[in-house]
Amino acid sequence: MSDSDAPTGGPTRREILQYGGALTVGSGLAGCSDLTGRSEGANGESSTDTYSVTMAPAGEVEFSSVPQNVMVYSLLYADMAVAYGHGDAVNSLGFDAEAGGNTLDAYYERLDGVSFDRDGLAQLNTGSEGVNIDEELFYELDSDLHLVDPCLVLSFDGWEQSDIEEIRTNIGPWFGNNYSRSHGQPPEDCRDDYQYYTLWEIAEKVATVFQARSRYEELHAIREEMVETIQADLPPETERPTVGTVIFMEETFFPSRNTTPGFSNAHVRPLGVADAFAADDVTYETSYDYEMMLEIDPDVILHQYGIASYYDVGAIRETISEHPVGEQLSAVENDRIYPSGNPVQGPIMNLFQLEATAKQLYPDAFGEWPGYVHGEPYPEIPADEQLFDRQEVAGIIAGDR
């Protein structure tokens, strides 16, 4: 498959897997305690004259006020901005803002008062002739903050570290970490000081950027409670299904590991599944035909980007079931091909995607997955079958708690 073979006008699978997430600029090494100059204000917001936040690879970044005009490349940072009450600060997304916005809309539809206005958002790259960002776009957007991993941009053709420093000096700082997505290797110039974080460690740091520490803590507590509840009710390991995470394009299965470190697996890894592809050296270039998939034959197939995104998993399920080899797959025979979440997930997305995956994998323990129609919002689930309280989350985001 060539880099120009993009699904529905979006990025190619290679681009999605390689660039959906992450140089060394600035100084300092980040940890959970690298949050300084913080004091709590009204509605859980923090207030201070000057404060700093530290995260590799940007190092320590100092702020005189909460950023009001923010460049965003990946959905996880847009989702964080919304979670912390600053979705209106976002001025861009890496790929198609309509597609990314649809994904966020699908989840936010179930949270009263929560929305993301994507009208007028700049698209940072086309995704058609490789992946790149025009340096002039940085000047046009004139952002207070680039919530983008500078190492990711350094990996694009034509970008050098001097360009990264120019943007930081002339426009605004960088603050992002995307190679934590799958603990991938950043460009060579970045490797010595790069660090990997969990989704919620990144979320904590971004919350401090937006001076919304209390919102983070309350959302994180909901996530921890949900994980604790799920893990307490998991069946014995011998009774858990083998799970294969894939993207299906052009009669070909492109697998991804689902138990490895990184925030791309933050909605699957806590569920203790057996990774169907664990025995293989899987990279973003790995592909399987029908025969190879039948040889592996996972009990469950999770199709990435399946909720209001690039792929119609219902149509894909039908295509696979009509193939003479595909119809023999256990996941087809047992109707266990499911639309899975977006691996570039922020904290709100993670709550929904954890719930969905728990229901898809363990319906006896957590209730049946109600099914999903491509392009529709996240399905409505009766209150007594929800794994987290929608009104509580909406209230946190609104700053009402």
Secondary structure, 3 states (H helix, E strand, C coil): CCCCCCHHHCCCHHHHHHHCCCCCCCCCCCCCCCEECCCECHHHCECCCCEEEEECCCEEEEECCCCCCEEECCHHHHHHHHHCCCHHHECEECCCHHHHHHHHHHHHCCCCCCCCCCCCCEECCCCCCCCCCCHHHHHHHCCCEEECCHHHHHCCCCCCHHHHHHHHHHCCCECCCCHHHCCCCCCHHHCCCCCCCCHHHHHHHHHHHCCCHHHHHHHHHHHHHHHHHHHHCCCCHHHCCEEEEEEEECCEEEEECCCCCCHHHCCCHHHCCEECCCCCCCCCCCCECHHHHHHHCCCEEEECCCCCCCCCHHHHHHHHHCCCCHHHCHHHHCCCEEECCCCCCCHHHHHHHHHHHHHHHCHHHHCCCCCCCCCCCCCCCCHHHCCCCHHHHHHHHHCCC
